Amino acid sequence: MTAILEAMTHPKGVHTADLLPRLAAVSDEYAGWDGDRLADAVKPAGLYPGQLNIDGKNRNGYRRERVQDALDRV
């Protein structure tokens, strides 16, 4: 969760398509991950991706407050 928060550059959150390469740049651990693998990794913490409109682009992603809430629960 911390890596996801650190990869966010927008106050609303981050689209999955933008998040995956940012995570891979931070750590080789995330190299080759796709959206499904990421969703499976965060699901145990109660975090699920959803539609997220950022700058007029409505795509699947993670909302900042939901990631923070999941991190606070872990």
Secondary structure, 3 states (H helix, E strand, C coil): CHHHHHHCCCCCEEEHHHHHHHHHHHCHHHCCCCHHHHHHHHHHHCCCCEEEEECCEEEEEEEHHHHHHHHHHC
